[in-house]
Amino acid sequence: MHSAVAHPSGRRRSDVRDDDLAALRREVRAFLSAASFTPRCDNWMRGVDSGFTAAVAAQGWIGMTWPQEYGGGGRSNVARLAVTEELLRAGAPVGAHWTADRQIGPVILRHGTERLRREFLPAICRGEVLVCLGLSETEAGSDLAAVRTRAVPAPGGWSISGAKTWTTSAHLATHAYVLARTGPADPRHEGLTEFLVDMDTPGITVRPILDLVGEHHFNEVFLDEVFVPEHRVLGTVGAGWKQVTEQLAFERGGPERYLSTYPLLAALVDAVRRHPDRAAVERLGALTGRLAGLRALSTALAAAIDVGAAPTREAAALKVLGAQFEKDVVEEGRYVLDVTGGLEDATAAALLVDAVTAVPAGSVRGGASDVLRTVLGRAESTGGTR
Ligand SMILES: Cc1cc2nc3c(=O)[nH]c(=O)nc-3n(C[C@H](O)[C@H](O)[C@H](O)COP(=O)(O)OP(=O)(O)OC[C@H]3O[C@@H](n4cnc5c(N)ncnc54)[C@H](O)[C@@H]3O)c2cc1C
């Protein structure tokens, strides 16, 4: 049997066999059950473990969809989705490669020079590259076009000065992706350029920001006349806005938008299995029904990317719905663990704490839900055109 996933254009993709995907999922589950890690909610962002990433790389599960000539696996995005869903379901620490695999590699493939492809893609596939995302600034979050970090021409390249904030894993990163202004601020969607910067370049200072529970995963990053060679421009000078908008389809449209709290959801199901409660079963049923819908949307997105689309609108929809779903897993989790006595299980209690502290970020990071709703509403009111 083949999966035939409807593509927004009306085309159908049918080159991924369901039994191949099932075998792939079994392979990932076997790998995970032999691996040593503590499952956590939101571990794609919080869990940076270079040893685990090296083991994932050795399986060929980083850069799975990229051409083999760059070290990739030449597989489909639907196959990649099977792997990433399994890693997330297990709450595995995939943060060391997540961003490079999810969005930076694909952007280098789309817009990078041959030199950049050869320099970065094989190293990402080996799990050696941790890229942090230098997009947000204190006055440029939802309104990303307001970035004030500036790159000016310098002999042999560019000199970048400015400050980024909320930069996840900058303190551990080998490279930063930086969006900087290279042209005038008006028109504001022009004159932006993307760069790939070595984190050990002189002029970069990283300062930690601790989250509500005192964990350190994001940072402020200051750039003071940081030299970036010409060949590290990603894509076209001045076309950064168009490119970054495409990139957000990869950032927003993945399964981490609805599976960050899956380890908690699995613990809830276990709790109800041990202590059946009718209302709890109904609530979990409602959640798992929504999860099935989100997974179908995610599969359609992966299939759309397989045929070369950058489905930004569908990705925004997945992110909005996924963020609300994850919040509701926590809300229902409090109830279910209460009525089933599940909080006596230390693992379930720890997962609830993890999820309570993680989910508020879900509707902000990668694009605030309020803003994405506006994007979706506008798209619909203009006839749903992309
Ligand atoms: C856990 C976490 C990790 C992050 N990691 C990174 C990272 O690695 N790299 C990076 O560059 N950034 C990162 N961010 C930053 C994130 O992308 C921004 O927080 C996000 O884009 C929102 O920007 P802001 O914080 O400036 O909020 P603002 O833009 O000030 O928005 C605040 C709130 O105002 C409302 N709002 C704003 N504008 C509108 C509007 N037009 N219409 C309706 N409502 C509106 C929304 O409710 C929004 O939540 C991270 C954030 C979090 C929480």
The ligand as an SDF file (V2000), in Angstrom:
LIG
                    3D

 53 58  0  0  0  0  0  0  0  0999 V2000
   11.4050   29.8580   24.0240 C   0  0  0  0  0  0  0  0  0  0  0  0
   11.7290   30.8560   22.9510 C   0  0  0  0  0  0  0  0  0  0  0  0
   12.8040   30.6290   22.1080 C   0  0  0  0  0  0  0  0  0  0  0  0
   13.1210   31.5580   21.1140 C   0  0  0  0  0  0  0  0  0  0  0  0
   14.2100   31.3290   20.3190 N   0  0  0  0  0  0  0  0  0  0  0  0
   14.5450   32.2440   19.3860 C   0  0  0  0  0  0  0  0  0  0  0  0
   15.7120   32.0630   18.5790 C   0  0  0  0  0  0  0  0  0  0  0  0
   16.4310   31.0670   18.7070 O   0  0  0  0  0  0  0  0  0  0  0  0
   16.0270   33.0150   17.6740 N   0  0  0  0  0  0  0  0  0  0  0  0
   15.2590   34.1300   17.4920 C   0  0  0  0  0  0  0  0  0  0  0  0
   15.5900   34.9320   16.6310 O   0  0  0  0  0  0  0  0  0  0  0  0
   14.1490   34.3430   18.2460 N   0  0  0  0  0  0  0  0  0  0  0  0
   13.7870   33.4280   19.1860 C   0  0  0  0  0  0  0  0  0  0  0  0
   12.6760   33.6410   19.9670 N   0  0  0  0  0  0  0  0  0  0  0  0
   11.9440   34.8900   19.8250 C   0  0  0  0  0  0  0  0  0  0  0  0
   10.5890   34.7600   19.1630 C   0  0  0  0  0  0  0  0  0  0  0  0
   10.6920   34.4750   17.8000 O   0  0  0  0  0  0  0  0  0  0  0  0
    9.8460   36.0630   19.4490 C   0  0  0  0  0  0  0  0  0  0  0  0
    9.5830   36.0630   20.8470 O   0  0  0  0  0  0  0  0  0  0  0  0
    8.5660   36.1900   18.6760 C   0  0  0  0  0  0  0  0  0  0  0  0
    8.8190   36.4070   17.3140 O   0  0  0  0  0  0  0  0  0  0  0  0
    7.7010   37.3500   19.2260 C   0  0  0  0  0  0  0  0  0  0  0  0
    8.4470   38.5150   19.2730 O   0  0  0  0  0  0  0  0  0  0  0  0
    8.5320   39.3970   20.6220 P   0  0  0  0  0  0  0  0  0  0  0  0
    8.9850   38.5230   21.7350 O   0  0  0  0  0  0  0  0  0  0  0  0
    9.3490   40.5990   20.3160 O   0  0  0  0  0  0  0  0  0  0  0  0
    7.0640   39.7960   20.9590 O   0  0  0  0  0  0  0  0  0  0  0  0
    6.2290   40.9940   20.3220 P   0  0  0  0  0  0  0  0  0  0  0  0
    6.4460   41.0600   18.8700 O   0  0  0  0  0  0  0  0  0  0  0  0
    6.4920   42.2160   21.1240 O   0  0  0  0  0  0  0  0  0  0  0  0
    4.7790   40.4850   20.5920 O   0  0  0  0  0  0  0  0  0  0  0  0
    4.2680   40.3590   21.9210 C   0  0  0  0  0  0  0  0  0  0  0  0
    2.8250   39.9660   21.8230 C   0  0  0  0  0  0  0  0  0  0  0  0
    2.1140   41.0510   21.2560 O   0  0  0  0  0  0  0  0  0  0  0  0
    1.1240   40.5720   20.3830 C   0  0  0  0  0  0  0  0  0  0  0  0
    1.3120   41.1760   19.0510 N   0  0  0  0  0  0  0  0  0  0  0  0
    2.4430   41.7100   18.5360 C   0  0  0  0  0  0  0  0  0  0  0  0
    2.2440   42.1640   17.2850 N   0  0  0  0  0  0  0  0  0  0  0  0
    0.9610   41.9120   16.9950 C   0  0  0  0  0  0  0  0  0  0  0  0
    0.1460   42.1280   15.8420 C   0  0  0  0  0  0  0  0  0  0  0  0
    0.6310   42.7030   14.7300 N   0  0  0  0  0  0  0  0  0  0  0  0
   -1.1360   41.7090   15.8910 N   0  0  0  0  0  0  0  0  0  0  0  0
   -1.6390   41.1090   16.9970 C   0  0  0  0  0  0  0  0  0  0  0  0
   -0.9190   40.8880   18.1230 N   0  0  0  0  0  0  0  0  0  0  0  0
    0.3580   41.2800   18.1250 C   0  0  0  0  0  0  0  0  0  0  0  0
    1.2170   39.0790   20.3610 C   0  0  0  0  0  0  0  0  0  0  0  0
    0.2770   38.5430   21.2600 O   0  0  0  0  0  0  0  0  0  0  0  0
    2.5770   38.7840   20.8910 C   0  0  0  0  0  0  0  0  0  0  0  0
    2.6090   37.5630   21.5850 O   0  0  0  0  0  0  0  0  0  0  0  0
   12.3390   32.7200   20.9630 C   0  0  0  0  0  0  0  0  0  0  0  0
   11.2500   32.9360   21.8090 C   0  0  0  0  0  0  0  0  0  0  0  0
   10.9480   32.0260   22.7980 C   0  0  0  0  0  0  0  0  0  0  0  0
    9.7750   32.2950   23.6930 C   0  0  0  0  0  0  0  0  0  0  0  0
  1  2  1  0
  2  3  1  0
  2 52  2  0
  3  4  2  0
  4  5  1  0
  4 50  1  0
  5  6  2  0
  6  7  1  0
  6 13  1  0
  7  8  2  0
  7  9  1  0
  9 10  1  0
 10 11  2  0
 10 12  1  0
 12 13  2  0
 13 14  1  0
 14 15  1  0
 14 50  1  0
 15 16  1  0
 16 17  1  0
 16 18  1  0
 18 19  1  0
 18 20  1  0
 20 21  1  0
 20 22  1  0
 22 23  1  0
 23 24  1  0
 24 25  2  0
 24 26  1  0
 24 27  1  0
 27 28  1  0
 28 29  2  0
 28 30  1  0
 28 31  1  0
 31 32  1  0
 32 33  1  0
 33 34  1  0
 33 48  1  0
 34 35  1  0
 35 36  1  0
 35 46  1  0
 36 37  1  0
 36 45  1  0
 37 38  2  0
 38 39  1  0
 39 40  1  0
 39 45  2  0
 40 41  1  0
 40 42  2  0
 42 43  1  0
 43 44  2  0
 44 45  1  0
 46 47  1  0
 46 48  1  0
 48 49  1  0
 50 51  2  0
 51 52  1  0
 52 53  1  0
M  END
$$$$
